[in-house]
Amino acid sequence: MRHYKVSGLIGLVMLLGLGILACETSDVDRTFEGPYFVRFTDTTVTYKESYSKPIAIEVHNVGPQLDQPITITYTINGTAREGKEYTIVGTKGTVVIPAKSSKGNIMVQLINNANNILESTSLTFTLTGVQPSTLQVGFGKENIIGKSLVLTIQDDCLLGGSYTGTSRIGTSNYSVSTVAITSTDCKQYVLSNWNIGIPFFSFDAIKPTLTFIDNGDNSLTVPTQNNANLGSTDTVKGTGAWNPRNRVITLNLQFKLALTSTRDTTVSYTQTYTPQ
């Protein structure tokens, strides 16, 4: 009796093992048969209205690259006003993924209508169709995943944005293209990377900041201030102006430097910041 019980147990284990092996083999042999789909790469993106470069809203094909272009249609809804806060570069309502490629872009150009009112607007892009018809839009329940993208456009202050700074020191001209001007209240601004060719500070590999105030009448004030990269007794101050026609900012800066414990000197520089 004991012999038959052991044999029966061995047989049962063998049957279960074969069943598991068959299941594993079936899973391994199983291949994805589609359908493949297109979708937005992101679901949300945010930019300030002062961002001057075209924004690429990426759509990609989740599947093998095709030998033919993929044409995708989309709609736009939201609170942002076309022609006032944004424009579409190229053919509105259609984005193409080129042949032998996996990605295409809807190009959006923001319009900077900065007016010192800090509010936000948004655009919702929704994919509505795709050709060839072997593909589908989005995936998951009701193909909802990847089907829509929300672009939030944050209002910026009147003087906020990206700038190129220039300065002339002696007979040499200097230029910096990575200048940002920001504000949280549209009155006091922080200017980054203002060290344009200034020879007497060690600013290597850093972007020092400078604070200035918009006086509300196109004139600017640079209040007396220290900087971590200035000497402990050195200060900078100045005046400036904003040109409402071309939005160019001019700063007249004065640096007070301690040459010795009893002797100071003042050096003046003029800098110009042109919006990008």
Buried (B, 14 or more C-beta within 10 A) or exposed (E): EEEEEEEEEEEEEEEEEEEEEEEEEEEEEEEEEEEBBBBBBEEEBEBBBBBBEBBBBBBBBBBEEBEEBBBBBBEBEBEBEEEEBBBBBEEEEBBBBEEEBBBBBBEBEBBBEBEBEBEEBBBBBBBEBBEEEEBBBBBEEEBEBBBBBBBBBBBBBBBBBBBBBBBBBEEEEBEBEEBBBBBEEBEBBBBBBBBBBBEEBEBEEEEBBBBBBBBEEEEBBBEEEEBEBBEEEBBBBBBBBBEEEEBBBBBBBBBBBBEEEEEEEEBEBBBBBBBB
